[in-house]
């Protein structure tokens, strides 16, 4: 590669602090105004095997013409369920397993089942229950932008999280 991350920062005139945690093709940066960002630079042929959401070209050399690379060739697997029944059953199973593990003293595993797996199952079906208001869901995580996308369900989730915090205070006895 004929570029260095420092060169890219200079070209784009980012008001950034020194880049930290450098990667092979880019780095993580913290802008002077407190905004965190990451960037990675790929060669065109490297994009063929990458999974990414549609983007835009921020900077290119004047002779470069292939703007089709903004759309990925490889689609990410969908995190959205096609039916409600399976996901509700999975969420209930996750809650049951999680509470059982909590009762046995396996608190880390219980937390993952109750607050992680069960919630993920429910998030994967929300699009079937409520229309999206802000139509830009993240292809890598159903929890990203959730509150902006589903206005009615964000109220329900606040209540759910209050209930989840209460289960930690329960004394379960077998």
N, C-alpha and C positions, 0 to 999 in steps of 0.2 A: 504494500500500500504506500502511496506517495503522499500521505497526509499524516498529521499528528493532531490529537484532540485539541491541543492549544491553538493550532492553526484554524480549526473550525470555529472555535470560540471567537477568535479575532475576526474571521470573515463575517460571521453573523452578528458581531458586535454585541454579544450578550454582556450585560452588566453582572458578571458572575465573580464569585470568589474563586480561589484556587480550586480546580477540580480535585475531588477526592475519590478514593476507591476506584481506581482506573480499571477498566475491563480491557479485553483484547481489542475490541473495536470501538470503544467509547468510554464513558464514565458517568458517575453520578455527580451532580453539581448542586450547590446551594447558592441561589442568587442573592444578591445583597439585600433585596427586599424580603427575604425569608421564604421565597418560593423554592421548593425542591423539584428537581428534574433529573431525568436520565436521558441519555442519548446514546445511540449505537449507530455506527455507519457500516453499511454493507456494500459489498460489490454486487453488481446487478445479478450475476449468476448465483450468488449465495441466497438470494430471495426466493428462488424456486422451491427450496425445501423448508422454508419458514412458514409458520402460522402467525398471521397478524391481522388486525382489523384494518379496514380500508383507511388510507391516510392521504397525505398530500405532500407534494414536493415543496420543500421550503427553500432549497438552494440547489442550483445545478449549473453546470457550465453551459454557455450559450449554444454550443453545437449539439448538446444532448437532446434527443427527440423522443425517446421511449417513455411516455408518461403513463403507459398501462401498468407499470409496476406498482402504482398506488393501490391496485386491487390484488389481493393475494391469489396465488395459483392453488394453494393448499388451504382448504377451509377448516376452521376449528370445529371439533365435535360440538354439537349443541348441548347446552346445559339446561335446556328447557324441556320439560316433560310434555308428552302429547296427551296424556290422560291424567285425571285427578286421582282415581282409585289407587293405583299402584303407589304413588308418592305419599298419599295419606297413610296407607298401610305401612310403608317403609318408615315414615316419621313416627308412627305409633310404636313400631318395633324398636326403633332407636331410643325412644323414651323409656320403654319397658326395660331394655337391656341396660341403659344408662342408670336408671334408678336401682336396678339390681346390683350393679357394680358399685354404686355409691354406698349401698347398704353393706357391702363387703369391704368397704374402706378404700376402694379403687377410685379415688376422687378425680384424678387426672383423666382417666379413661371415661368416667361418668360425665365429666364436663364436656369432653369431645362428643360423646353420643348425644347428650341433651342439647347443648348449645351449638354444636357444630353440625353433626350429621342430620339430626332431625330438622334443624332450621334450614339447612341446604335443601332437603327434600321439599319443604314447604315453599321455599323461594323458587324452586324450579317449576312450580305450577301456578304461580301468581298471575302470569300472563293469561291463563285460562279463566281467571275469575274477575279480572278487572282490566279495562282498556288502559293502554299506556298513554299518559299525558305528554310526556317528554320522550319522544321516540328515538333514543340513542342508548339502548342497553349495551352493556359491556359483554363481549363474547367470551371473556375469560372468568367472569364472576357475576352471578345473579345479584349479589349484594351491592355491587357498585352502582351508584346513582339511584338506588331503590326508592329512596324517599322522594326524589324528584319525578320518578316515572309513575309510581303508584300512590296517588294522593290519599285514597281511602285506606289502603292497607298500611300505610305508615302509621296511622293512628292505632290500628290493631297491633302492630308490632311493638309499639311503646308499651301497651298493656301486657303483651306476652313477655317482654323482657323484665317487666316488674315482677311477673309471676315466676320467671326463671330464677331471679335473685332470691325469692322467698324459699325455693326448694332447698337452697344451701343451708337454711336455718332449721330444716326439719331433722328430727332425730328418728331415723328409720331403724326399727328393730325387727329381726326375724324371729 
